[in-house]
Amino acid sequence: MIGNDIVDLALARKESDWQRKGFLDKIFTKKEQLQIVTAQNPETMVWNLWSRKEAVYKIYNRETGIRAFIPLELECFYESGTLGTILIKGKTYFTQTKIENDFIYTIACAEKEYFKQIKNIDIDTKINKRNGIPFIIDSNSKIEKPVSISHHGRFWKGIIIE
Ligand SMILES: CC(C)(COP(=O)(O)OP(=O)(O)OC[C@H]1O[C@@H](n2cnc3c(N)ncnc32)[C@H](O)[C@@H]1OP(=O)(O)O)[C@@H](O)C(=O)NCCC(=O)NCCS
């Protein structure tokens, strides 16, 4: 299973003041907050960890059917700016993050091997949804294939496992 999440940094800056009282406590564990406040660029770290949590949540929700706002239960283990894992309810998911000037983008996988099988899908792809969760129907096999999509501000990303 796969998940993705993109953050348009210009829009995030407009929409959310991560420095406002209570924001960090609501979303990040004490350990994650330490990672943020000691980072060279705390704002980038906020959206980096945020996009990891959102990307993993999309897998978690698909696998369990549980829909909830659970940022503190999605615990980030930070390996580097681009790599990490997230633990939720005893299960580990893997994340790869890309940091650019304008956006931060995370792809999450339930198994590490899936990363090399991930392909981008085009914005014009016909996407179906069941309970809000997106999938496509393969034109050759007619089989349903899960996809993950994310859009924020100027950016749209869609992925599939080939
Ligand atoms: C559902 C949720 C994950 C969507 O994320 P978002 O950043 O608001 O929006 P994105 O553009 O990245 O993703 C939206 C797309 O994800 C897909 N999607 C929606 N719900 C989904 C789910 N539960 N699982 C997988 N994909 C989902 C849809 O295709 C949707 O596209 P659409 O808007 O065209 O219908 C988010 O709103 C949410 O509920 N988060 C709460 C869970 C949480 O605790 N997160 C941690 C916060 S740091």
The ligand as an ORCA input file, in Angstrom:
! r2SCAN-3c Opt
* xyz 0 1
  C      -7.870     12.790      4.375
  C      -6.583     13.564      4.490
  C      -5.439     12.606      4.726
  C      -6.371     14.320      3.153
  O      -5.137     14.992      3.146
  P      -5.001     16.508      2.693
  O      -3.582     16.898      2.944
  O      -6.084     17.302      3.321
  O      -5.279     16.531      1.153
  P      -4.472     15.852     -0.041
  O      -4.647     16.703     -1.219
  O      -3.082     15.500      0.340
  O      -5.250     14.493     -0.265
  C      -6.532     14.542     -0.790
  C      -6.783     13.313     -1.584
  O      -6.484     12.170     -0.781
  C      -7.411     11.136     -1.096
  N      -7.953     10.692      0.164
  C      -8.908     11.267      0.890
  N      -9.096     10.554      2.002
  C      -8.228      9.550      1.957
  C      -7.964      8.501      2.828
  N      -8.616      8.395      3.974
  N      -7.017      7.617      2.488
  C      -6.342      7.732      1.337
  N      -6.537      8.755      0.477
  C      -7.493      9.623      0.799
  C      -8.449     11.660     -2.016
  O      -8.177     11.200     -3.297
  C      -8.228     13.156     -1.953
  O      -8.393     13.750     -3.195
  P      -9.664     14.673     -3.475
  O      -9.520     15.853     -2.562
  O      -9.544     15.024     -4.905
  O     -10.855     13.838     -3.145
  C      -6.601     14.616      5.635
  O      -7.512     15.643      5.355
  C      -6.969     14.063      6.976
  O      -8.111     13.744      7.299
  N      -6.011     13.975      7.861
  C      -6.250     13.604      9.238
  C      -5.451     12.459      9.629
  C      -4.299     12.830     10.489
  O      -4.322     12.661     11.692
  N      -3.245     13.314      9.833
  C      -2.054     13.730     10.501
  C      -1.922     15.210     10.412
  S      -0.254     15.709     10.465
*
